Amino acid sequence: MNLLTQPVGPMHYLLVGAVLFVCGVICMTAKRNALGVLMGIELVLNGATLNFVAFGSRFLRGDSASSLGLDGQLMALFVIVLAAAEAAVALAIALNFYHTHATIDVDDASELKG
Amino acid sequence: MSVAIQWHSLFFLLMALAACGAALAVVLSANVVRMAFWLVVSLGAVAGLFFLAGADLVGTLQLMVYVGGTLVLLVFGVMLTARQPFVDMRTAPTQWLVAALVGASLLAVLWQAALSVDRWAGRGQTLADRQAQAEPTAAPLGLALVGVRVDKPDQADPRLRDGMAGYLLPFEVISVHLVVVLIGAAHLARAKRRPTSPEPPQTPRTPE
């Protein structure tokens, strides 16, 4: 398949979203910096948003009657706003952790471990 | 069957490569400042993908709220915590191995799921679909947020018509949620003034 001469469909958007999602998951699991974990969450949210927009776009689907339409874009807007809220709270928690423990390493946040 | 280059596909390819490459760079770079930079590139390229899908308002908000707001917040967090031992934090190779294994299996599942539906490949597009004019989506999106769905006015099924009632309640909920969260975050992150400081601030623990 030659991508340059064939129209782009939702499938291609899904593949990009899958790569972003997986990169975010690896970031969340492997990074030791708490802010690196936060960046992984942002990547995951963006991969999901990309899928919503792709399914809602009428330029990508042949059968535009069954596409999400505006609902996909509305969900994407909600995800963007929720990501902003999540980043604000998580950053506040990370800064508090930094102030009290003088480190940002998530491996040191083990006081609640059983 | 046209042999000519589809410019839409070409720009999609550019943006997709930028998004995926920058996301990989976020994963692979150990320096947290470079991670933040690559994240900016990746999210900007995703905004370009939104524009290519015809979602102009979502792409604009991605640039303004996400890249311009959320990531600036993250960069501030990076700058406030960027003391020397925390800028370059390496992960143990065994943990990298486990993470790569989980990521590869997840990617295999998602990749196969995306390829498995033939209608998603974009080949069934009619010429009218491909030549559809881009319409601004800001006005219908705004009207949908205040409860009027102008894009689906003639829904035949009465049960589905109830679902077309717009997004007024989620809009209100998310507005109140955002206010609560931002006040809470400001309260959490405020500088705590201690009346006396008997001991000097403790030295940072170096990561093993």
Interface residues (C-beta under 8 A of the other chain):
Chain A: L3 L4 T5 Q6 P7 V8 G9 P10 M11 H12 Y13 L14 L15 V16 A18 V19 L20 F21 V22 C23 G24 V25 I26 C27 T29 A30 K31 R32 N33 L35 G36 L38 M39 G40 E42 L43 N46 T49 L50 V53 A54 G56 S57 R58 F59 L60 R61 G62 D63 S64 G69 L70 Q73 L74 A76 L77 F78 I80 V81 L82 A83 A84 A85 A87 A88 V89 L91 A92 I93 A94 L95 N96 Y98 H99 H101 A102 T103 I104 D105 D107 D108
Chain B: S2 V3 A4 I5 Q6 H8 S9 L10 F12 L13 A16 A19 C20 A23 L24 V26 V27 V32 M35 A36 L39 S42 L43 V46 L49 F50 L52 A53 G54 A55 L57 V58 L61 Q62 V65 Y66 G69 T70 L71 L73 L74 F76 G77 V78 L80 T81 F86 M89 R90 T91 Q95 W96 V98 A99 A100 V102 G103 A104 L106 L107 L110 W111 A113 A114 L115 V117 R119 W120 A121 G122 R123 G124 Q125 T126 D129 R130 A132 A134 T137 P140 L141 A144 L145 R149 D151 K152 Y167 P170 I174 H177 L178 V181 L182 G184 A185 A186 L188 A189 K192 P201 Q202 T203 P204 R205 P207
